[in-house]
Each structure stands twice: as C-alpha cells, then as structure tokens.
Amino acid sequence: MVKLPLRLVPGKGGAIILGFFFLFFFGFAVFWTAMAATGVLTGGMENEPFPGFRFAFPAFGLPFLLVGFFGLAFAVMKLLPGSPYFHVDISSQGLAVRRAWKIRQFAWSEISPFAVSVKTRSTKGGRVTTYWVVALRARDENHLAVESERYSRSVLQIDAGQYGSGKAENAAPVLVDWLNGIRAEAIERPGRANSPVAVPPDFRAAAREIGPMAAHMRATPARRSSVIARRPS
C-alpha cells in the first residue's frame, strides 16, 4: 500500500538507451562541424561553389548539434533522481502530468474515465506500437467508446510502456482500471483525505510517495488542450 499523493516515474532503461544514442549523435556532430571548420582555419577550400563557401559550410552542422544537444539533455532529465521533469502525480483531488517544462493539471470531476488507445507508426526500424492511457473532457465522455475519436479528442495521454514494468499491452488496461478506481472514489467521496491505495504490481517500481506540498494542485488558466484543476472547498 502507498499513501496518496504519489508519483509515477518512467523507467530508466529507455532513457539510458536514448542517452547513449544522442551522446554519439552529438559527438559525431561536433566532430563533423570541427572538420568542416578546418577550411576556415586553413584559409581556403578547393573547388568552392562560391566565394566564402568555407565560412558557410560549417553552419550545416548546427541543426545536428542542436538535435543532439537537446536529445541528450532530455535523456539526462529523465535520469535525474525522482524524475522531477517527467512524471505523473496522483492525489485525491486529481492528477498532474509533467513533460519537461510543460505541466498540465486535471481535476477528477473534469475528465472522463480512462481507456486504452493503441497507436502504431512506421519507422526505419519497423512498426512501433504505443499503448496510450487516455482521458477526454468530461463532456466528451460519450466519444470514449469510439476508437477513432478516443485519442484525437483526449486531453490526457499516458504512455503505459514508460511506467509499467511488464509488457505495455498488458500494463495499459491495468493502469486504466487503477486510475478509474481512484477517480470514482474521489468523485463519490469529494474532500476525502489522501489515503493509502494498492498499487498494481506492474507499477510498483514506478510509484513514489510524495509530500502534500509537491502534489498540491493549483488552478491553471483555461486552455483548449487542458482541464482546469480547482481547489477543493
């Protein structure tokens, strides 16, 4: 049993792999840009397409430097103790989802129950399937049963594969049932003090107890893609 409020932190395995990838990517971009800059240092290049090309050529490496730097930075942020920049905070008032510097807060009464949305995309390495746990605005709850509209209308998406210790296709419905149980209890008994909850086995490694101040949900300005979290009276 874990006492609310609690935090779900993503697994470190994916972040470590991305970290090594972007470290190599960034290092190669630095090497290429440095080699391209030798034309500037030596004072000339053979067969320049136009005068001054040697000054412009190293600039082609800048986009790759930026991609590598920010990719590496995001991987490092996911590896920080307690995952302060990537997590899901759950309390009796609602939940807050943080991705880097973007924070969205949701009150339980303002979102629909949760459901699974499966999205598949093609990559160079093959087809990748992601199992999203999604919720819609409360007024759009009737669209939750329509798979084609479930993800597009959602205001909350949680990648079950990042937080579960097992297979994503098995962890996603478990996370749905667990969050729906917390949501139903919070709506039926508003104002109830934070209490212990049983964390499903697939998510015990990701769950952390946090202090009440860290989970305090402040109201945020209304936006098209977010739900306002109100303080309990």
C-alpha positions as CSV (number, residue, x, y, z in Angstrom):
1,M,0.0,0.0,0.0
2,V,1.1,3.5,-0.9
3,K,-0.4,6.6,0.6
4,L,-1.7,9.3,-1.7
5,P,-0.4,11.6,-3.0
6,L,2.1,9.5,-5.1
7,R,4.2,10.0,-8.2
8,L,4.7,7.6,-11.1
9,V,8.2,8.0,-12.6
10,P,9.2,6.5,-16.0
11,G,11.6,3.6,-16.3
12,K,15.3,4.4,-16.8
13,G,16.0,1.8,-19.5
14,G,14.7,3.7,-22.4
15,A,16.3,7.0,-21.2
16,I,19.7,5.2,-20.9
17,I,19.5,3.9,-24.5
18,L,18.4,7.4,-25.8
19,G,21.2,9.0,-23.8
20,F,23.9,6.8,-25.4
21,F,22.3,7.4,-28.8
22,F,22.2,11.1,-28.5
23,L,25.7,11.2,-26.9
24,F,27.1,9.5,-30.0
25,F,24.9,11.7,-32.3
26,F,26.1,14.9,-30.6
27,G,29.7,13.8,-30.5
28,F,29.6,13.0,-34.2
29,A,28.0,16.3,-35.0
30,V,30.8,18.1,-33.0
31,F,33.4,16.2,-34.9
32,W,31.9,16.8,-38.3
33,T,31.4,20.6,-37.6
34,A,35.0,20.8,-36.4
35,M,36.3,19.1,-39.5
36,A,34.2,21.3,-41.7
37,A,35.6,24.4,-40.0
38,T,39.1,23.5,-41.0
39,G,38.5,25.3,-44.2
40,V,38.1,28.5,-42.3
41,L,41.2,27.9,-40.2
42,T,43.4,27.0,-43.1
43,G,42.2,29.9,-45.2
44,G,40.7,28.1,-48.1
45,M,38.9,25.2,-49.7
46,E,39.4,23.6,-53.1
47,N,36.6,24.0,-55.7
48,E,34.4,26.3,-53.6
49,P,30.9,26.7,-55.2
50,F,31.1,30.4,-54.5
51,P,33.5,32.8,-52.7
52,G,33.1,32.5,-48.9
53,F,31.6,29.0,-49.0
54,R,34.1,27.8,-46.4
55,F,32.6,30.1,-43.9
56,A,29.0,28.9,-44.5
57,F,29.8,25.1,-44.8
58,P,30.3,24.5,-41.0
59,A,26.9,26.0,-40.3
60,F,25.3,23.0,-41.9
61,G,26.3,21.1,-38.8
62,L,24.5,23.4,-36.4
63,P,21.0,21.8,-36.7
64,F,22.6,18.4,-35.9
65,L,24.4,19.9,-32.9
66,L,21.1,21.2,-31.6
67,V,19.2,18.0,-32.1
68,G,22.0,16.0,-30.4
69,F,22.3,18.5,-27.5
70,F,18.6,18.7,-26.7
71,G,18.1,15.0,-27.2
72,L,20.9,14.3,-24.7
73,A,19.5,16.9,-22.3
74,F,16.1,15.3,-22.3
75,A,17.6,11.9,-21.7
76,V,19.6,13.2,-18.8
77,M,16.5,14.9,-17.3
78,K,14.6,11.6,-17.4
79,L,17.5,10.0,-15.4
80,L,17.5,12.5,-12.6
81,P,16.6,11.1,-9.2
82,G,12.9,11.3,-8.6
83,S,12.3,12.3,-12.2
84,P,11.4,15.9,-11.4
85,Y,10.7,16.8,-15.1
86,F,8.9,13.7,-16.3
87,H,6.2,12.1,-14.1
88,V,2.5,11.7,-13.2
89,D,1.4,13.0,-9.8
90,I,-1.8,11.4,-8.4
91,S,-3.8,12.7,-5.4
92,S,-7.3,12.6,-4.2
93,Q,-8.0,15.9,-5.9
94,G,-6.8,14.8,-9.4
95,L,-3.6,14.3,-11.3
96,A,-0.8,16.4,-12.8
97,V,1.3,15.3,-15.8
98,R,4.7,16.9,-16.4
99,R,6.8,16.6,-19.5
100,A,9.9,18.7,-19.3
101,W,8.7,22.3,-18.7
102,K,5.1,21.6,-19.6
103,I,2.7,20.9,-16.7
104,R,-1.0,20.1,-17.2
105,Q,-3.3,19.6,-14.2
106,F,-6.6,17.8,-14.1
107,A,-9.4,17.5,-11.5
108,W,-11.0,14.1,-11.5
109,S,-14.5,15.5,-12.0
110,E,-13.4,17.4,-15.1
111,I,-12.2,14.4,-17.1
112,S,-13.8,11.2,-18.4
113,P,-12.9,7.7,-17.2
114,F,-9.7,6.3,-18.7
115,A,-9.4,4.0,-21.7
116,V,-6.7,2.5,-23.9
117,S,-5.8,3.9,-27.3
118,V,-3.4,1.9,-29.5
119,K,-1.4,3.9,-32.0
120,T,1.0,2.3,-34.5
121,R,3.6,4.3,-36.5
122,S,6.1,3.2,-39.1
123,T,9.8,3.9,-38.5
124,K,13.1,2.9,-40.3
125,G,13.4,0.1,-37.7
126,G,9.9,-1.2,-38.4
127,R,6.4,-0.6,-36.9
128,V,6.2,0.8,-33.4
129,T,3.0,0.3,-31.3
130,T,2.3,2.6,-28.3
131,Y,-0.4,1.8,-25.8
132,W,-1.7,5.1,-24.5
133,V,-4.0,5.5,-21.5
134,V,-6.2,8.5,-22.4
135,A,-9.0,10.5,-20.9
136,L,-11.3,13.1,-22.5
137,R,-13.1,16.1,-21.2
138,A,-16.0,15.0,-19.0
139,R,-18.5,16.5,-21.5
140,D,-16.9,14.3,-24.3
141,E,-17.2,11.0,-22.4
142,N,-19.6,9.6,-25.0
143,H,-16.8,9.7,-27.5
144,L,-14.6,7.4,-25.3
145,A,-16.2,4.3,-26.9
146,V,-15.2,5.3,-30.4
147,E,-11.6,4.2,-31.1
148,S,-11.1,6.6,-34.0
149,E,-12.0,9.6,-31.8
150,R,-10.6,8.4,-28.5
151,Y,-7.1,9.6,-28.9
152,S,-7.8,12.7,-31.1
153,R,-10.2,14.1,-28.5
154,S,-8.2,13.2,-25.4
155,V,-6.8,15.9,-23.2
156,L,-4.6,13.4,-21.3
157,Q,-2.2,10.8,-22.6
158,I,0.0,8.5,-20.6
159,D,2.4,6.1,-22.3
160,A,1.8,2.9,-20.3
161,G,5.0,1.4,-21.6
162,Q,7.1,4.1,-19.9
163,Y,5.7,3.5,-16.5
164,G,4.9,-0.2,-16.4
165,S,7.4,-2.9,-15.7
166,G,5.7,-5.5,-17.9
167,K,4.6,-5.5,-21.5
168,A,2.8,-2.3,-22.5
169,E,-0.2,-4.2,-23.9
170,N,-0.8,-5.8,-20.5
171,A,0.1,-2.8,-18.4
172,A,-2.2,-0.4,-20.2
173,P,-5.5,-1.9,-19.1
174,V,-4.2,-2.4,-15.6
175,L,-3.4,1.3,-15.4
176,V,-6.8,2.2,-16.8
177,D,-8.6,0.1,-14.1
178,W,-6.4,1.5,-11.3
179,L,-6.9,5.2,-12.3
180,N,-10.6,4.7,-12.9
181,G,-10.9,3.3,-9.4
182,I,-9.1,6.2,-7.8
183,R,-11.2,8.6,-9.9
184,A,-14.5,7.0,-9.0
185,E,-13.6,7.0,-5.3
186,A,-12.6,10.7,-5.4
187,I,-15.8,11.8,-7.2
188,E,-18.1,9.7,-4.9
189,R,-16.4,11.0,-1.8
190,P,-15.2,14.5,-2.5
191,G,-13.0,16.2,0.1
192,R,-11.8,12.8,1.4
193,A,-8.3,13.0,2.9
194,N,-5.5,11.3,1.0
195,S,-5.4,7.6,1.9
196,P,-3.4,4.5,1.1
197,V,-4.0,2.7,-2.2
198,A,-2.9,-0.6,-3.5
199,V,-0.5,-0.1,-6.4
200,P,-0.8,-2.7,-9.2
201,P,2.3,-5.0,-9.4
202,D,3.2,-3.6,-12.9
203,F,3.5,-0.1,-11.5
204,R,5.0,-0.6,-8.0
205,A,8.5,0.1,-9.3
206,A,7.4,3.4,-10.7
207,A,5.4,4.6,-7.7
208,R,6.9,7.0,-5.1
209,E,5.2,8.6,-2.1
210,I,5.5,12.4,-2.2
211,G,4.7,15.2,0.2
212,P,1.4,17.1,0.1
213,M,3.1,20.3,-1.0
214,A,4.6,18.6,-4.0
215,A,1.2,17.3,-5.1
216,H,-0.7,20.5,-4.4
217,M,-2.8,21.2,-7.5
218,R,-3.1,24.9,-8.3
219,A,-5.6,26.3,-10.7
220,T,-4.2,27.0,-14.2
221,P,-5.5,29.3,-16.9
222,A,-8.1,27.7,-19.3
223,R,-6.6,26.4,-22.5
224,R,-8.0,24.5,-25.4
225,S,-5.9,21.4,-24.6
226,S,-6.1,21.4,-20.8
227,V,-8.5,21.0,-18.0
228,I,-8.8,23.4,-15.0
229,A,-7.9,21.9,-11.7
230,R,-10.0,23.5,-8.9
231,R,-9.1,23.5,-5.3
232,P,-11.5,21.6,-3.1
233,S,-13.6,23.9,-0.9
